[in-house]
Amino acid sequence: MKIRIISTVFALVFLVSCNKDKEILNTLNDYNLSMESKGYHFGDHLELPKEVTDNAESISISFGDKETSKLVVDPAYFTLGDNQVTFNIKKKGGEILNQDATINVFAKNPETKLSYEIIKEYPHDPKSFTQGFQIEGSTIYESDGQMGESRIWKYTLGTTTPIVQTAQADDVFSEGCAIVGDKIYQLTWRNKKGFVYDKNSLKLISEFLYPNVMGEGWGLTYDGKNLIASDGTKNIYFLSVSDPSKMVRYISVAGNTEAYDQINELEYHKGFIYANVWQKPIILKINPANGEVVGKFDFTEIAKLNTKDATNDVLNGIAFKGDHMLVTGKLWSKIYEVSIK
């Protein structure tokens, strides 16, 4: 009889403990969900609910192989945009509870809504699946994607006749490109490598592997010192020109109220990175020092004229002709020259 009573008491205590743990985790989950859209800024404290803190001996946050017990949005651990973390709650009885969460970190300052005016239109090859887009003088250098159709080519702005072009192997899906001196660097989507060409002849000079942190190749530009690449995430990577397999640093992109991923085609102009977001008719103006979005163009009206399939023929081409911007897209029949107001 005593054994049965003890077993019953133990089961009751265990049930109460389990219910308490569930209550703690539910409360933490509700808090995290409520903060996802509101977000944090660097320096903010995480004001966790009393139901969590009163029952905890200690709380830490894990970021993969990193961990901190400071409940502060510290840039040593967090990046701009979404951060996938795990809360580790050590209860006063010694038990440890874990819960995954997303913590969004936004830029402190609101981005400027940038306006523009179309001042000229040029023809663009409607069969070109534009992935990289550069201009030097009056010559356009373009990298086109699609398996079995990928190429890098150049032509004079105002025409669609190739001056010279180099086709890729059938298993290559070409992506962004960038001019560096007398060379052109070009990324590939999933081949984990890029190509270097002679700018005049577009003859292949060499190849390079991506840094391990880059899962894919998307956009590419050059700031006069480093190659700048995107891989379809929220991150932008600065790569050594002499050895693009080496990452110099990276930034993560976010605005004041919105986190961005699928950062795609890139262009560097007068101290800022301009980036389009895949399948969205916007171009972001990004501070290369910290990833903050300081301005945003809305090209919805131009995109409507050219986009019939929201998956494929989307905005994807940025270049600067002096202080005017050239924009185009995959399978578009036009290039637009716009003045920035």
N, C-alpha and C positions, 0 to 999 in steps of 0.2 A: 504493500500500500504506500509506504514512504517513497519507494522508487517511482511509483506512478505519479505521486504528488510532485516530486522533484522534477520529473520529466515534463509534467504539465506546466510548471512554473517556468522552466527553461524555455519551453516552446513559446510561452506567452511573452517572455522577455525578448526572445529572438524576433518574434513578430512585431513587437513594439519598436525594436531597434531597426528592423527593415523598413517599417513604415516611416520612421523618423528620417532614415537615410533617403528614402524616396521623396519625402517632403523637402529636404534640404536641396536635393538635386533639381526637383521641379521648380523650386523658388529661384535657384540660380539660372536655370534654363529660361524662365519667364523674364528675368532681368536681362539676360544676354540678348534675347529676341527683341525686347523693347529698345535696346541700345543699338541694334544693327543699323536701322535707318537713321537714327540720330547721330551715331558715330562719336568718335573722340578726336581730340587734337593732341599733338605732342605736349607732354607736361601734365595732362589731365590725370586725376586720380580715379581709380575704379572704385566707386562707392557701392560695394556689394551689400546685399540685404542683410539685416541683422539676423535673420533666420540662419544665414550661412555663417557669418562671422562669430556669432555667439556660441556656435557649436563646434568651432574649429580651434585647434591648437595652433595650426599654421596653415597658410595657403600659398601655393606657388603656381606659376604659369609656365608651361612648357611650350617651346617652339622647336619641335623636332629634337635636335641635340642640344639646344640651349634651354636654360631654365632661370627664372628669376622669382624671388619672393617679394619684390617690391611691386605693389599694385598701382604702378604708375605707367603711363604710356611713354616709355623711354625709347628714343630712337636707336639706342644700342641693341634693342630687341625687336621692336616693332618697325614696320615699314609703312609708308602710305598705302592706302587701299585696304583690301581684305587680308587679315592675318588669321590663319588657321591655328588655333591654340588648344591646349588642354589644361583645364583647371585641376589641380591636385589638392584635395582638402584632407588634411590629417586631423581626424577628430580627437577630442580630448581623451577618448578611450584607446587611442592608438590606431583605429581603423582608418584606412585611406579610401576616399571616394574620388573618382575621376569623371570629368565631363568635358567633351569636346565642344568648342564654340568658335564662332567667327567674330572677330573684333575689327571693325572698320575704322581706319584712321584717315581723317580728311584734312585738306589744306586749311590753314587758318583764314586766309583771305579769299573772298569771293572772286571768281574769274570774271573778266570783262567780256561782254557780248560784243564780238567784233563784227563789223559790217563791211560790205564790199559793193562794188558796182562792176558789172560786166562791160568791158570796153572793146573786146574783140573776140572773134571766134575763128578757130582754125580747124581744118579737117584732121581726123584721127582714124586710123585703120580700124573699122568696126569688127575685124576678126582678131584683133590683138587683145589678149587676156592680160592686161597691164598689171605688172607686179612691182616694177621699179621704173622710176621716171626722173630723168635728169636733163638739164639744158646747160650748154656751154656755148656762148655766142648765139648763133641761130641754129645750132645742131642739137637735136633731141637724141638722147641715149635712152633706150627703153629695154626693159627685161620683161619678157612675156612668159606666162606659165602654161600649164596643162601638160599632162603626160603625152609624149609623142609630138608635141607642138611647141615645146619650149625653145626660146632663142634669146640672144641679145643682138640688138640691131641699132643702127643710127640713121637718122633722116633729117632733112631740113624742115624746120618749123614752117608750116603752110603747105607741105606736101605729105604724101604717105608712101613715097617711093624710097626703098632702102638704098642708102649709100653703100653700106656693107652690112652683112649679118652673119652670125655664127649660130648654127643649130645645136641643140643639146641632144644627148643620147635619149632614147625612148623612155628610160627609167628615171629621168631627171625632170623635176617640176621646178622651173626657175622662179626665183623670188626677187627681193630687192637688189638694187645696184647703187654704186657710188663711184664718183670720179675722184681719183687721188693722183694729181700730177698727170703723168702720161699713161696712167693705168686705169682700168675699170675693175672694181671688185663686185662680184655677184654672189648672192646667196642661193641655196636650194632649199626646198621645203623640208624634206625628210631624209635626205641623203647624208645629213650631218657634215656636209663640207661645202666650201665655196670655191669659186674660180677667180683667177686674176688674168685679165686680158690686156694686150696692148691697145691703147685707146684709139689709135689711128686705124689699125688693120683689123681689130677685134680678134686677133689670133690668140689662142690660149697660151699663157706663159707658165702658170703654175696653179696648184690647188692648195687648199688649207682645210684643216679640220676645225670644227667648232669647239669652244670651251665646253666642258662637261655640263656647265650650268644651263646652257642653251639647249632646249629640247628640240626646237625646229628653227628654221630660218624664215623670217617674214620680211621686215623692212630693213633698209640700210642707208646710211648717210655718212658724211664726214665733216668734222668741225675744224679742220685744219691741223688737228693733233691726233685724234683717235677716230677710228671707225665707230659708228654708233648703230647698234643692231637691235631689232625687236624679234621676239619669238612667239607672238600670239598670246602672251600673258600680260600682266600689268607691268612687267619689268622691261627696262631699256638698258642695254649693256654697252659699255665703252671698251673697245678692243684695241690692242696694239696694232698699228699699221704694219710694223716690221714682222710681227708674228700674230695674226688674227686669232690663233688658237689660245692666246693669253688674254684673260679678262683683266682690265685695269680697275674697273669699279662698275657698279650698277646703281640705278635709281628705280623706284616704283612710282607709278603715276596715280594721282587722285586730284579731284577738284574739291571745292569747299563743301559740297553736299553729296558728291557722287564719286564712287570708286570706278575706275576704268580697267578693263582688261581687253584682250584681243587688239592690242596696239599693233598697227600694221605699217603701212608705207610711211617713211620718214623723210624729212628734209630739214637741214640746218641752215638758218639764215639770221645773220646779225645777232648772235648770242642766244638764240632760242631754237628749240626743236619743235618742228611742226609735224603732227602725226594724225593720220586718219584712224578711225576705229572701224574694224571690219563690219560691214553690213549696216553701218550708220552713216547718214549724210552729214557728218560733222568733221571738222579738223580742229585739233587741239593745239594751243600754243603752250609749250611746256618749258619751265625753268630747268635747264640741264644740271643745275647744282643740287636740286633736291627733289625733282619730279613733280612739283606743284604745277597744276594747270592754271595759268595766269590769264588765258583768254580762250574763246571758243567761237569758231565760225559755224554757222548753220547754212549748209548748202542744199537744203531740202528742195527748193524750187528748181535748181539745176538738176538735181538727181532725178526728180519726177519726170523730166524731159527725156531721160536716158535709161532709166531703170524699169525694165518690165519683169525681171526675175530677181527678187530680193536676195537670192542666194549668190547669183553669179555677176550680173552686170551692175556692179555697185561702184560707188566712188572709190578710186584707188589710184591717185596720181597727183603728186605735189612737186612743183618746181618754182624757182623764182627767176623771173626775167627782169633784172634790175630790182626795183621795189614792188613790182607787180607780181602777183601769183598766177601760175598756170595750174589749172586743175583739169583732170580727166578721170576716166574710170575704165574698168574692165569691159571690153566690147562696146565702148562708146564710139560714136562717129564724130565727136567733136572734142576739141581742147578749148577751154575757156581761159581768156586772160582777164583777170580782175584787178581793179585798183582797191587798195585797202583804205577804208575811211577812218 
